[in-house]
């Protein structure tokens, strides 16, 4: 049973500025994880209440990672992720989920950390077994087109001379014994 895919979120001009100001490495991670345009589920907590919890309750290691991403890292479950990097670049033929043949799904578990960042327990978020899956939000078909073929290696140049095998620096020891220099 496939749940209907929620629409792709379009970033506003201000949101584009926020994403553009993210450090390059974190931007690449955001693109890889589908966090450039996350689509939030309804929450009982307002954004101001969430900001207070992050500032006063979350341990420092969670804030450090979360603050590196434009919209946060720990705030998004798999089903809230947005568009994959290839579809954002208008390369829908290389859509991440078309390449894999399936969406990314979590294992319905999350870690509970101590104030020092050590995992102390496993929390089962959906004990009924419902999967939380990320399917790219782009409207391109995910399963109808064949997967693109991987790029082929260039044909060897017939005018180029073949590489000769490298010669050993020293001749083998007598009686077939290997010797190490300096021993």
C-alpha positions as CSV (number, residue, x, y, z in Angstrom):
1,X,0.0,0.0,0.0
2,X,1.6,3.2,-1.2
3,X,0.7,6.4,0.6
4,X,0.2,9.4,-1.7
5,X,3.3,11.5,-2.1
6,X,3.1,14.9,-0.6
7,X,3.9,17.8,-2.9
8,X,7.3,19.3,-3.4
9,X,7.9,22.4,-1.4
10,X,9.1,25.5,-3.4
11,X,11.6,27.6,-1.5
12,X,10.9,31.3,-1.2
13,X,13.6,33.9,-2.1
14,X,14.4,34.3,1.6
15,X,14.8,30.5,2.0
16,X,17.1,30.4,-1.1
17,X,19.3,33.0,0.7
18,X,19.4,30.8,3.8
19,X,20.4,27.7,1.9
20,X,23.0,29.6,-0.1
21,X,24.7,30.8,3.1
22,X,25.2,27.2,4.4
23,X,28.8,26.0,4.5
24,X,29.6,23.9,1.4
25,X,30.1,20.6,3.1
26,X,26.8,20.8,5.0
27,X,25.1,21.9,1.8
28,X,26.3,18.8,0.1
29,X,25.0,16.7,3.0
30,X,21.7,18.6,2.8
31,X,21.5,17.7,-0.9
32,X,22.4,14.1,-0.3
33,X,19.8,13.7,2.6
34,X,17.0,15.6,0.9
35,X,17.0,18.4,3.5
36,X,17.2,21.4,1.2
37,X,13.4,21.6,1.0
38,X,12.0,19.5,3.9
39,X,8.2,19.2,4.1
40,X,7.1,19.2,7.8
41,X,4.4,17.1,9.2
42,X,1.8,18.8,11.4
43,X,3.3,19.2,14.9
44,X,1.6,19.9,18.2
45,X,4.5,22.2,19.1
46,X,4.9,25.6,17.5
47,X,8.2,26.7,16.0
48,X,8.8,29.0,18.9
49,X,8.2,26.2,21.4
50,X,10.5,23.9,19.4
51,X,13.2,26.6,19.4
52,X,13.0,26.9,23.2
53,X,13.3,23.1,23.6
54,X,16.4,23.0,21.3
55,X,18.0,25.9,23.2
56,X,17.2,24.7,26.7
57,X,16.7,21.0,26.7
58,X,18.8,19.5,23.8
59,X,22.4,18.7,24.8
60,X,25.2,20.6,23.1
61,X,26.2,17.8,20.6
62,X,22.6,17.8,19.1
63,X,22.6,21.6,18.7
64,X,26.0,21.6,17.2
65,X,25.0,19.2,14.4
66,X,21.5,20.6,14.0
67,X,22.8,24.2,13.7
68,X,25.0,23.3,10.7
69,X,22.0,22.7,8.5
70,X,19.7,25.4,7.2
71,X,16.5,23.8,8.5
72,X,18.2,21.6,11.1
73,X,19.2,17.9,11.0
74,X,17.6,16.1,13.9
75,X,14.2,17.7,13.4
76,X,13.3,15.7,10.2
77,X,12.1,12.1,9.9
78,X,12.6,10.2,6.7
79,X,9.0,11.0,5.5
80,X,9.6,14.7,5.9
81,X,12.6,14.9,3.5
82,X,12.2,16.8,0.3
83,X,13.7,16.6,-3.2
84,X,16.8,14.6,-4.0
85,X,19.9,16.4,-5.3
86,X,19.6,15.1,-8.9
87,X,16.0,16.3,-9.3
88,X,16.9,19.7,-7.9
89,X,19.5,19.9,-10.6
90,X,16.9,18.9,-13.2
91,X,18.5,15.5,-13.7
92,X,15.4,13.5,-13.0
93,X,16.9,10.6,-15.1
94,X,19.4,10.2,-12.2
95,X,16.8,10.5,-9.4
96,X,18.2,8.9,-6.2
97,X,15.1,6.7,-5.7
98,X,15.0,5.7,-9.4
99,X,18.6,4.7,-9.2
100,X,18.0,2.5,-6.1
101,X,14.7,1.2,-7.3
102,X,13.1,2.0,-4.0
103,X,12.7,4.8,-1.4
104,X,14.9,5.1,1.6
105,X,13.2,3.7,4.7
106,X,14.2,3.9,8.3
107,X,14.2,1.0,10.7
108,X,11.5,2.5,13.0
109,X,14.0,3.0,15.8
110,X,15.9,5.9,17.1
111,X,18.7,6.3,19.7
112,X,18.3,7.9,23.1
113,X,21.5,9.8,24.1
114,X,22.8,10.8,27.4
115,X,23.8,14.4,28.1
116,X,27.4,13.5,26.9
117,X,26.2,12.1,23.6
118,X,26.5,8.4,24.4
119,X,23.7,6.2,23.2
120,X,21.9,4.7,26.2
121,X,18.8,3.1,24.8
122,X,16.8,2.5,21.6
123,X,13.5,4.1,21.2
124,X,10.9,2.4,18.9
125,X,9.1,5.3,17.4
126,X,6.4,3.3,15.5
127,X,5.7,0.1,17.4
128,X,3.0,-0.8,15.0
129,X,5.6,-1.4,12.3
130,X,4.7,1.4,10.0
131,X,7.7,2.4,7.9
132,X,8.9,5.9,7.6
133,X,10.2,6.3,4.1
134,X,11.7,9.1,2.0
135,X,10.5,9.2,-1.5
136,X,11.9,12.2,-3.5
137,X,9.2,14.9,-3.7
138,X,9.8,15.7,-7.4
139,X,6.9,14.8,-9.6
140,X,9.0,12.8,-12.0
141,X,8.1,9.1,-12.3
142,X,10.2,6.9,-10.0
143,X,9.6,3.5,-11.5
144,X,8.5,3.9,-15.1
145,X,11.7,4.7,-16.9
146,X,14.6,2.4,-17.2
147,X,17.7,3.1,-15.1
148,X,20.3,5.0,-17.0
149,X,23.3,3.0,-18.0
150,X,26.5,3.8,-16.1
151,X,29.1,5.7,-18.2
152,X,31.3,3.6,-20.3
153,X,35.1,3.7,-20.0
154,X,36.8,5.5,-22.9
155,X,38.1,3.2,-25.6
156,X,41.8,2.8,-25.5
157,X,43.9,4.8,-28.0
158,X,45.3,2.4,-30.6
159,X,48.2,4.7,-31.2
160,X,49.3,4.7,-27.6
161,X,52.0,2.2,-26.7
162,X,51.1,-0.4,-24.1
163,X,52.5,0.1,-20.6
164,X,55.4,-2.2,-19.9
165,X,55.4,-4.2,-16.7
166,X,57.5,-2.7,-13.9
167,X,60.8,-4.4,-13.2
168,X,61.7,-5.3,-9.6
169,X,64.5,-3.3,-8.1
170,X,66.4,-6.3,-6.8
171,X,66.8,-9.9,-8.0
172,X,65.2,-12.6,-5.9
173,X,67.3,-14.2,-3.2
174,X,68.9,-17.5,-3.9
175,X,67.0,-20.7,-3.0
176,X,63.7,-18.8,-3.3
177,X,64.0,-17.1,0.1
178,X,62.6,-13.6,0.3
179,X,64.9,-11.0,2.0
180,X,64.0,-7.6,3.3
181,X,66.5,-4.8,2.8
182,X,68.5,-3.9,5.9
183,X,67.9,-7.3,7.6
